[in-house]
């Protein structure tokens, strides 16, 4: 999820990625196939020109509105509850009324600057992640410049809002975490434990100690939020996931070191999680919510540059990992980059219990060639709830939105796509779909510059999913859609 765009502290991270990005392997580099997807458009669309397959169409667009409508105010991740969609933005978050998906409306906007402002929701609570150093934990804070002295007061971490009234969110608590919160994964407690746990993913690519972000940073922070007393939320554990330091990284943009995790996707019903941890992909046992254990790890030192995010199939027998080559700010969907870098990698989970392993099967990348002014790379997506099939929708920044089938792990294929042309024919302007998720019969995309897009997929292979309904949806907290 979730991730990356070059502003504030993220700008420093992207600068690091441009000179040292990852390409990680299974210790033995995967040699199996590359997805053969149907051809898209013959030539890239022009500036702002829309191109799509016949089965995927845009049914609504709601542009960004002030104070979230500047070029630097990136739209980020999604969470959904009831008739509302909560969309992150570097300036805060927007609450959309999506009771009529073809005519969405802005219900309210909460001004609270601090990248990336990824969001998760549970019951009456919304969690907002801050991954840039701020002068304090208020929504009126200012950014701390990189030149500030080490003793400059600074804050980054998690903010908690009461959304009992979704159109009037109320800020109630903050929790400071080491290296901030680049992404967070919400996991409900088990049994009688009426709490939720936030697995806070953050990292340090600077290669030196930073205020509030010292090396080595091979851990995550776990925040416990008692549902009956959310203002008592606190960090209850900081487990070191890579006691051996993880992947050490390498020269150039080919390998990133493991200095934390970028994103973790949990499947609470199965007591497992998949971590995309910069230089390593990992499978965790989360049966003890405050003490996750690493079951197995994988690397791809040939084709993966930055392990960015993960998605399980519904049976939890596969994991799709994404590679965010270039950190989200590069044109990585070009002929020169090719079909196996900046792509997805499909791994089967084999074995049982503590003996489970991740075995590489294939790569998938959108088949369209983009221009040199379009940031394009694998990014955030979610499953489409189709019984007996493994189909997901995924954002590719200015590469648009792709729907693809990985039921056959060795031969994934694209079945639908939708994209805009570049924001500019001359200059690289960071934009495109940050997160594209399936929710209650529609695809919702948070476009960095263009705002909310709603798309409708009409395809015999996915039409049954239109009747699946869920009240609450967080992409990083996968639910078994057979229970919907």
C-alpha positions in Angstrom: 0.0 0.0 0.0 0.4 1.7 -0.2 3.3 4.0 -0.8 5.4 6.3 -2.3 5.6 9.6 -3.9 8.2 12.2 -3.7 7.3 14.9 -1.1 8.8 15.8 2.3 10.6 12.9 3.8 9.4 10.7 1.0 11.3 12.9 -1.4 14.5 11.9 0.4 13.5 8.3 0.2 12.9 8.5 -3.6 16.2 10.1 -4.1 17.8 7.1 -2.3 15.7 4.7 -4.4 16.9 6.3 -7.6 20.4 5.3 -6.8 19.8 2.1 -4.8 16.6 0.3 -5.6 15.9 -3.3 -5.2 15.8 -6.4 -7.3 15.5 -9.3 -5.0 15.4 -13.1 -5.5 14.5 -16.4 -3.9 18.2 -16.9 -3.1 18.1 -18.6 -6.5 16.8 -16.1 -9.0 13.4 -17.0 -10.4 13.6 -18.3 -13.9 10.0 -19.2 -14.5 7.6 -17.4 -16.9 6.4 -13.9 -17.5 2.7 -13.3 -17.9 1.4 -13.2 -21.5 -1.3 -10.5 -21.4 -3.5 -9.4 -24.3 -2.2 -6.4 -26.2 -3.6 -3.1 -25.0 -3.6 0.0 -27.1 -1.3 0.2 -30.1 0.2 3.5 -29.1 0.0 5.3 -25.7 -2.9 7.7 -25.4 -2.3 11.4 -25.6 -2.3 13.9 -22.6 -5.4 13.2 -20.5 -6.8 10.9 -23.3 -8.6 7.9 -21.9 -8.1 4.4 -23.3 -9.6 1.2 -22.0 -10.8 -2.3 -22.8 -14.4 -2.6 -23.7 -15.4 -4.3 -20.4 -14.1 -1.6 -18.1 -15.5 1.9 -18.1 -15.4 5.0 -16.0 -18.7 5.9 -14.5 -17.7 8.9 -12.3 -14.9 11.3 -11.5 -14.8 13.7 -8.6 -11.8 16.1 -8.9 -9.7 17.0 -5.8 -11.0 20.1 -4.0 -9.2 22.8 -2.0 -7.2 22.5 0.2 -6.3 19.1 -1.3 -6.1 20.2 -5.0 -2.5 21.3 -5.3 0.0 19.3 -7.3 1.9 18.4 -4.1 -1.2 17.3 -2.3 -1.1 13.6 -3.4 -4.1 11.4 -3.0 -3.1 8.2 -1.4 -4.9 5.1 0.1 -8.5 4.0 0.7 -10.6 2.6 3.5 -14.3 1.9 3.3 -17.2 1.7 5.8 -20.9 1.7 5.2 -21.8 4.3 2.6 -18.5 6.1 3.0 -15.1 6.0 1.4 -12.2 7.5 3.3 -9.4 8.7 1.0 -6.0 9.7 2.2 -4.2 12.8 1.0 -0.9 14.4 1.9 -2.9 17.3 3.4 -5.3 15.1 5.4 -8.2 12.9 4.3 -11.5 13.2 2.5 -14.8 11.4 3.4 -16.8 10.6 0.3 -20.5 9.6 0.3 -20.6 6.6 -2.1 -24.1 5.5 -1.5 -24.6 6.2 -5.2 -21.3 5.1 -6.7 -22.1 6.8 -10.1 -22.7 10.1 -8.3 -20.3 10.3 -5.4 -20.1 13.3 -3.2 -17.6 14.8 -0.8 -19.2 14.6 2.7 -16.3 16.4 4.5 -12.6 17.0 4.4 -10.2 16.9 7.3 -7.1 19.2 7.0 -4.3 17.4 8.8 -1.0 17.6 6.8 1.6 14.8 7.1 2.6 12.3 4.4 1.4 9.8 3.4 -1.8 9.9 5.5 -2.7 6.3 4.7 -6.0 5.4 6.3 -7.5 2.4 8.0 -10.9 2.1 9.7 -12.5 -0.1 12.3 -15.8 0.4 14.0 -15.9 4.0 15.2 -12.2 4.6 14.7 -10.1 5.9 11.8 -6.3 5.6 11.9 -4.1 8.0 9.9 -0.4 7.4 9.4 2.1 10.2 9.4 5.5 9.5 7.8 7.1 12.9 7.7 8.6 14.7 10.7 6.3 17.4 12.1 6.8 20.0 14.8 4.1 18.3 16.9 1.2 15.8 16.7 -1.5 18.4 16.0 -3.3 19.0 12.7 -1.8 22.5 12.7 1.8 21.2 12.8 4.5 22.3 10.4 7.1 20.2 8.5 10.5 19.9 10.2 13.2 20.8 7.6 16.0 18.4 7.0 18.4 21.2 8.1 16.8 21.4 11.6 19.1 20.6 14.6 18.8 17.2 16.1 17.2 18.6 19.3 14.4 20.2 17.3 11.1 18.8 18.7 9.5 16.5 16.1 6.7 14.0 15.8 5.5 11.3 13.4 3.4 8.2 13.9 -0.3 7.4 14.2 -3.3 9.7 14.7 -6.6 8.3 15.8 -10.0 9.8 14.9 -13.4 9.1 16.3 -15.8 8.6 13.3 -19.0 7.9 15.2 -20.3 10.7 13.0 -18.4 10.1 9.7 -19.1 13.5 8.4 -17.6 15.1 11.5 -14.4 13.1 12.5 -12.9 14.0 15.8 -9.2 13.7 16.5 -8.7 12.0 19.9 -5.2 10.5 20.2 -1.8 10.3 18.8 0.9 7.6 19.2 4.5 8.4 18.2 6.5 5.6 16.5 10.1 5.1 15.4 10.5 6.2 11.8 6.9 7.3 11.7 4.1 5.3 9.9 4.7 4.8 6.2 1.9 2.3 6.2 -0.2 0.6 8.9 -2.0 -2.7 9.0 -5.1 -3.0 11.2 -5.6 -6.4 12.9 -8.5 -7.2 15.2 -7.7 -8.9 18.5 -8.6 -12.6 19.0 -11.4 -14.1 21.2 -12.3 -11.8 24.1 -9.6 -9.3 23.3 -11.6 -6.2 22.4 -8.7 -4.4 20.9 -7.2 -3.8 17.5 -3.5 -3.9 16.7 -1.8 -1.7 14.2 1.4 -3.1 12.6 3.4 0.0 11.8 5.7 -0.3 8.8 8.4 2.3 8.3 12.0 2.3 7.1 15.2 4.2 6.8 17.0 4.4 3.4 19.3 7.2 4.3 22.0 4.8 5.5 22.6 7.0 8.6 20.9 7.6 11.9 18.1 10.1 11.6 16.2 11.8 14.5 13.4 9.4 15.5 14.8 6.9 13.0 18.0 5.3 14.1 19.7 2.3 12.4 19.4 -0.6 12.5 15.7 -0.4 11.9 14.8 -4.1 11.4 11.6 -4.0 13.3 7.9 -2.9 13.2 6.0 -1.0 15.9 2.8 -2.6 17.2 0.2 -0.2 18.6 -2.6 -1.7 20.8 -5.9 0.3 20.6 -8.4 -0.9 23.3 -11.8 -0.3 21.6 -13.5 0.8 24.8 -10.7 3.2 25.6 -9.0 4.2 22.4 -7.3 7.2 24.1 -5.1 4.8 26.0 -3.6 3.4 22.7 0.2 2.9 23.0 3.1 1.0 21.5 3.1 -2.4 23.2 5.9 -4.2 21.1 8.6 -3.5 18.6 9.5 -7.0 17.4 12.7 -7.3 15.4 11.7 -9.3 12.3 15.2 -9.5 10.8 17.7 -10.1 13.6 20.4 -10.9 11.0 19.8 -7.5 9.4 17.9 -8.8 6.3 19.1 -8.2 2.8 22.2 -5.9 2.9 21.4 -4.3 -0.4 23.8 -3.7 -3.3 25.2 -1.1 -5.7 23.3 1.1 -8.1 19.5 0.8 -8.2 19.6 -2.9 -8.3 19.2 -3.9 -4.6 17.7 -2.1 -1.6 18.7 -3.0 1.9 16.2 -4.2 4.4 15.9 -1.4 7.0 12.3 -2.0 8.0 9.1 -3.0 6.2 7.2 -1.0 3.6 3.9 -2.8 3.9 2.3 -5.8 5.6 -1.0 -7.4 4.6 -2.7 -9.5 7.2 -5.2 -12.4 6.9 -6.4 -12.5 10.5 -8.7 -15.5 10.0 -5.7 -17.5 8.9 -3.4 -16.1 11.5 -0.8 -15.1 8.8 0.6 -12.0 7.2 2.8 -11.2 4.2 5.4 -8.6 4.6 7.0 -6.5 1.8 10.1 -5.5 3.5 12.2 -3.5 1.0 14.9 -6.2 0.4 12.9 -9.2 1.5 9.5 -10.8 1.1 8.3 -12.5 4.3 5.5 -14.8 5.6 4.6 -14.2 9.2 2.6 -16.2 11.8 0.5 -13.7 13.7 -1.4 -16.0 16.0 0.1 -14.0 18.8 -0.8 -10.5 17.7 2.0 -8.8 19.7 4.7 -11.3 18.7 4.6 -12.1 15.0 7.1 -14.8 13.9 8.8 -15.0 10.6 7.9 -18.3 8.9 10.0 -17.9 5.8 11.6 -15.2 3.6 12.4 -14.8 -0.1 14.6 -12.6 -2.2 14.8 -11.8 -5.9 18.2 -10.3 -6.6 17.6 -10.3 -10.4 14.2 -8.6 -11.0 12.9 -7.1 -7.8 14.0 -3.6 -6.7 11.8 -2.7 -3.8 9.4 -5.2 -2.1 6.4 -2.9 -1.7 3.2 -4.7 -0.9 1.4 -8.0 -0.8 -1.9 -9.6 -1.5 -3.1 -13.1 -0.6 -5.5 -15.1 -2.7 -8.7 -16.0 -0.9 -7.5 -19.5 0.0 -4.2 -18.1 1.3 -2.3 -20.5 -0.9 -0.6 -17.7 -2.9 0.9 -14.3 -2.4 1.3 -11.6 -5.0 4.2 -9.3 -4.1 4.8 -6.0 -5.9 8.0 -4.4 -6.9 8.1 -0.6 -6.7 11.1 0.0 -8.9 12.0 3.7 -8.9 10.0 4.3 -5.7 6.9 5.4 -7.5 8.4 8.3 -9.3 9.9 6.7 -12.3 8.8 5.8 -15.8 9.2 2.0 -15.4 6.6 0.8 -17.9 8.8 1.4 -20.9 10.3 -1.0 -23.5 13.7 -0.4 -22.0 12.8 -1.5 -18.5 11.0 -4.6 -19.8 8.3 -7.0 -18.5 10.0 -8.4 -15.3 11.1 -5.3 -13.5 8.6 -3.0 -11.6 6.2 -5.9 -11.9 4.2 -8.3 -9.7 5.6 -11.7 -8.6 3.3 -14.6 -7.8 4.4 -17.1 -5.1 2.7 -20.2 -4.1 2.6 -21.1 -0.4 3.7 -24.7 0.0 3.9 -26.9 3.0 2.2 -26.5 6.4 2.6 -24.7 9.6 6.1 -23.7 10.5 7.4 -25.5 7.4 5.6 -23.3 4.9 7.7 -21.9 2.1 7.2 -19.4 -0.7 7.9 -20.7 -4.2 8.1 -18.4 -7.1 5.8 -19.1 -10.1 5.7 -16.1 -12.5 5.8 -12.3 -13.0 2.9 -10.1 -14.2 3.2 -6.6 -15.7 0.8 -4.5 -17.7 1.5 -5.1 -21.4 1.2 -1.5 -22.5 4.2 0.7 -23.1 4.0 4.0 -21.4 5.8 7.3 -22.2 8.9 8.6 -20.5 6.8 11.3 -18.7 4.5 8.8 -16.9 5.5 7.4 -13.5 4.3 3.8 -13.8 5.1 0.7 -11.7 3.2 -2.0 -9.8 1.2 -0.5 -6.9 -1.9 -1.1 -4.7 -4.7 -3.5 -5.5 -7.2 -5.9 -4.1 -8.9 -9.2 -4.8 -12.2 -9.3 -6.7 -14.5 -11.7 -4.8 -15.0 -14.4 -7.5 -15.6 -17.9 -6.2 -13.0 -20.4 -7.5 -10.9 -17.7 -9.2 -7.9 -15.5 -8.2 -8.6 -12.2 -9.8 -7.4 -8.8 -8.7 -7.6 -5.1 -9.6 -4.5 -3.1 -9.3 -3.2 0.5 -9.6 -0.2 1.2 -11.8 0.1 5.0 -11.2 0.0 6.6 -14.7 -0.1 3.1 -16.1 -3.7 3.1 -15.1 -5.8 0.3 -13.7 -5.5 -3.3 -14.6 -7.7 -6.3 -13.8 -5.8 -9.6 -14.0 -6.3 -13.3 -13.4 -3.7 -15.3 -11.6 -5.7 -18.5 -11.0 -3.0 -20.3 -12.9 0.1 -19.1 -10.9 2.4 -19.8 -13.8 0.3 -18.0 -16.5 -1.4 -14.8 -15.2 -3.3 -12.8 -17.7 -4.9 -9.4 -18.0 -8.6 -9.3 -18.6 -9.4 -5.6 -18.4 -7.7 -2.2 -18.3 -8.4 1.5 -18.1 -5.9 4.4 -18.2 -5.4 8.1 -18.8 -2.7 9.5 -21.0 0.2 11.4 -19.4 -0.4 14.5 -17.4 2.2 16.2 -19.6 4.0 15.3 -22.9 7.1 17.2 -21.9 7.5 17.0 -18.1 7.3 14.2 -15.5 4.4 15.1 -13.2 3.8 12.5 -10.5 0.2 11.3 -10.9 -2.0 8.3 -11.7 -3.9 5.8 -9.6 -2.3 5.3 -6.2 -4.8 2.7 -5.0 -7.5 0.9 -7.0 -9.8 -1.4 -5.0 -12.9 -3.5 -5.6 -15.7 -2.5 -3.2 -19.3 -3.6 -3.4 -19.5 -4.0 -7.1 -17.4 -1.1 -8.3 -13.7 -0.2 -8.6 -12.6 2.9 -6.6 -9.4 4.6 -7.7 -7.7 7.4 -5.8 -5.8 9.3 -8.5 -2.9 11.3 -7.2 -3.9 14.4 -9.2 -7.3 13.7 -10.8 -9.2 12.7 -7.7 -11.8 10.0 -7.2 -12.5 7.7 -10.2 -15.3 5.1 -10.1 -15.1 2.3 -12.6 -17.5 -0.5 -13.5 -16.3 -3.9 -14.8 -18.7 -5.9 -16.9 -17.3 -9.3 -17.6 -18.8 -12.8 -17.3 -15.7 -13.9 -15.4 -16.3 -11.4 -12.6 -20.0 -10.5 -12.8 -20.9 -12.8 -9.8 -18.7 -10.4 -7.6 -21.2 -7.6 -8.1 -23.5 -9.3 -5.6 -20.9 -9.6 -2.8 -21.3 -7.0 -0.1 -19.1 -6.0 2.9 -19.7 -3.2 5.4 -16.1 -2.5 6.1 -13.0 -2.9 3.9 -9.3 -2.3 4.5 -7.1 -3.7 1.7 -4.3 -4.6 4.1 -6.7 -6.6 6.3 -7.9 -9.3 4.1 -11.2 -11.1 4.9 -12.4 -14.4 3.6 -14.9 -13.2 1.0 -16.8 -16.5 1.3 -18.1 -15.1 4.5 -19.5 -12.0 2.9 
